[in-house]
Amino acid sequence: MTEQPPAQRSVRVNGVELAYLERGSGPLVICQHGFPDTAWSFVPVLERLAAAGYHAVAPFLRGYAPSALAPDGRYDIHTLSSDLVGLVDALGGGPAYAVGHDWGSVALQGAARSSPAKFKRIVLCAVPHLRRFFLGITPRQIARSHYMLRFQLPLWPEARLARDDFAWMEDVLIRVWSPGWRYTTDDLAPLKAGFREPARLKAALAYYRSIPGLLVNPAALRRAFSPIPVPTRMIYGSDDGCIGAEMFDGQEALFPAGLDLCLAQGMGHFMQAEQPDWFADRLIEYFAA
């Protein structure tokens, strides 16, 4: 851990006040978290990036404390991508390097697709290209992704996730997704503290509840399924219990500027928290290439 915490700042982007953690100076690197997670999981990575000469920033997704809730209730992919592009603009205009994990990967895919000039290189983590995921999904992956269907139900997910101090979330979503991660109570404290606010938990679930709208919108689906024209490294865990390693095959044609697949051997879904030094090394070497 760090000797002093990273600076915490905020900026108004796309109609929402977004909070972010910040370390270092130099070329901008944005590290975007996913679910269930917060920007705090990236702190050791920010430290390594700052030491390597980068301006390292980890924003909190809209709806995740201390970022603001979306005043218009929007948590769809297009809006998340616009947030990320707006953050690049607010922090100097780019082109920047960017890292997206889980929902952060989904947001970054959209941002790099809509505004490729804003990004030098990107690293997508734990989620393949959306076209590969939805059109190439396997029966085994459907079983892994059962939680997405459960999250569509009204009221039940909010009650189930919060019960017994988020025991189901910890036992099923975190331990199953990252079976080798020896996390501590402190690691999960910021996440649980945020989700204890019902509006925050509802916002996190709204990300998943926006998916059916994407799938029935032909124009939005075409955008989400189109190629990503930015050089990309994709990091995925061999032991990921959320999205299996086989889901990352066969994507090369969707990345015309180049795709570098990087297997996190022995790691699960939250590789940036499991092995932050290894993870940071993979970012630094790719950005310097």
N, C-alpha and C positions, 0 to 999 in steps of 0.2 A: 504494500500500500504506500501512498504518498506521505511525505513528511508534512506537507501542508495541502489542504484540499484545493482542487482547481477553482478558479474564479467562476462564479455563477452570475450570469447576466441574462438579459431578455431583450427581445426586439419584436416589433409588430410586423408581422408578415402575413399577407393574404387575408387580412381582416382578423387575425388571431395573435395574441401575445404569446410568443414562443420563448421558453426559457432554455438556456443551454449552458453546458460546462465548457471551460476554455483553458487551454494551457499552451504556452510557447508562442513563437513568432516565426514567420516565414511563409512558404506556400500553404494555402488553406487545404485542410483535410477535414471533411465532415463525416462523422461516424454516427449513423442513425440506428437506433435500437428497434426492437420489435415487441412481440407479445409472448409470454407475460414477462416484461422486463422494463428497465428504465435506463436512462443515460448513465447512471452510476456504474453499471457493469463495464463501461468502457474506460473508467478512470485509469487503470494500469496501462491500457493501450494508449491513452492520451499522453501519459507520462513518457512512454517510449517514443512516440511520434514527436513530442516536443523536444526531447533530447537529441533526436535526429535532425532537428532544424525545421520542423513544421509548425504551423499554426493549427493546433488540433482542437476541434470543436465537436461536442456531442450534444445535440438538441434533444429535448423531450418532445415526443410526438404530441400533436394537439389532443387535448383531453387528458393527457397524463400529467399529474402534478409534478412540478409547479407551472407547467404551461397551462394556458387558459382552455376552458371548454369551448367548443365551436359554437358561436352564437347562432349560426344557422343550422346546427345539427348535422353538418356534412362531415363524413369520415370516409368518403369514397376514394378510390385510387387516384382519380384525376385531381382531387383536392389535395391529397397527400403529396402528390408529385409537384403541384404548384407551390406548396409550402416549401419544399426542398429547393426549388429553383429560386423562390423569393429569398430564402436564407442565403444562398450563394450571392445574390445581388446585394443583400444587406451587409454582407461581410466582405465586400470588395468587388463583386461582379464576376469573379472567375477569370479564366477557367480554373476550376478547382479539382482536387482529387476528392473522391467520396467513397464511403463504405456503407453498405446497407445490410442489416441483419434481419431476417424474418420479415415482418411488415416493413421494416426499413429497406429491405431489398426490393419489395414490391413498389414502394414509393420511388426508389432510385431508378428502377427500370423505366418507370413512366417519365421521370425527370430527364434521364439521359436520352430517351426516345424523342421527347418533345423539344428539348433544348440542348442538343449535343455540343454546341459551341461553349456551353457553360462548364464542361467537364473535360479534363485531360485524360484521366484513366479512372475507372471505377472498379470496386470489388463488391461482388454480390455474394452474400453468405446465407447458406442453409435453405434457400428457395431458388429453384431453377426458373428459367424463362417461363412466363405464365402460359404461353402456348404449349410448351413441353409439358407443363404440369396438368393442364386441363384436358388437352387432347391426347396425351400419352399416359394418362393415369392407369395404374394397374389395380387389380382386385386387392392386392396387399396394401397398396397405398390408400385405397378407399377405406380400408379398415383402420389404418393409422389416422385418417382424417375424419373419423366419425365425430369428433368434437365439433367440427365446423357445422355439421348438421344439427347437433344438439344446441349450438349457440343460436340457431334460428328460432328456437322456441321462445315464446314470451314468458318472462318472469323466472322460469326454472333456472336458467344459467346464473342469473344474479344471485339467487338464493343458494344454489349448489356451490358456487365458487366461494362465497363468503362464509359458508358454514364451517364451524370448528377452526377458526383462524386460517381459512383458506387451505385446509388439509387436502381436499381433492385436487386443487390446483398444484400443490406441492408434490403430492404422491403420484399423480397421473401425468400432469403436464410437464413437470420439471424432472422428476426422477426417471420417468420413462423416456423422455426426450433426450436427457443427458445422463445415462446411467453411471458414467464414470466421474461425474462432477461431485467433488466433496465440498459442497457449499456449506456456509455457516448461517446462523441466524442473522448475522449482520448483513450478509449478502442479500437476503430476501426482505430485510426490514423496510427499505424505501418503497419497494413494490407493494407490500402489504399495507403500508401506511397510506399510500395513495388510493388503493382499491377499497379501503375502509370507507371512503366517501362514496355513497351509492351512485352519484352522478359520474364519478370517474370510472367506476366499474362498468356502468352502462355505456359510457363512451368507448371503452376498450372493446366491448362486445359489438358496438355499432360498426366497427371495422368489418367484422365478419358478416354482419347483417346487411352490409352494402353489396356483398358478392352476388346475390341473386339479381339485383338491378343491373350489374355489369353483364351478366350472362344473357340477359334478355334485351340488351341494347346493342344492336348490330354495329353502330358506329363506334361506340366505346370498346366493344370487343375487338374490332379490327385494329384499333390503336393499341390495345393491350397485347395483341398477338403479333404485332409487326416487329421487324428486326430492330436491334439496338445498335446504332452506328457509332459506338464509342469503344475503344479498347477495354476489354473486361477480363478480370480474373474472377473465378468463381470458386469459393471455398466451401466444402461440404464435408460433414463428418461421417466416418465409416460406421459409427454406432448410433447415428441419429434415429431416435424412435419416433420422430415427427414426420420427417420426409426422408425416405430411404435413399441410399446411395445410388440405386439403380435409376432413380428419377433424373439423374444429371447426365445421362448418356444421350447422344444424338441431338445436341443443340448447336453444333458449330455453324450451320447455315443461318441461324438466327442472330449471329454476331459477326457481321461482315467486316468489322474493323479488327477482329481477332478475339478468340476466346481461349483463355488459359485455365484449364481445370486443375484444381489443387485439392487433393484429398487430405483431410485432417484425420490421419490414422489414429484409431483408438479414442477419438473424441465424438461427442454427440452434438446436439443442436446448439448449445450455448458455448461454442468453442472459444469465443473471445474471453469468456469467464473461466473456462476450464484451464486453458493454457495461454494466458495473455502474452507471455514473451514470445512463444512460437507464433501466435497470431500476428503480433506486431511486426515480427521479422518478415512475415509473408507480405504484409502491406508495404513495408519500407523497401524491400527488394523489388517489388513490382513498380512502385512509384518512381524508383530511381533508374529503372531499366530504359 
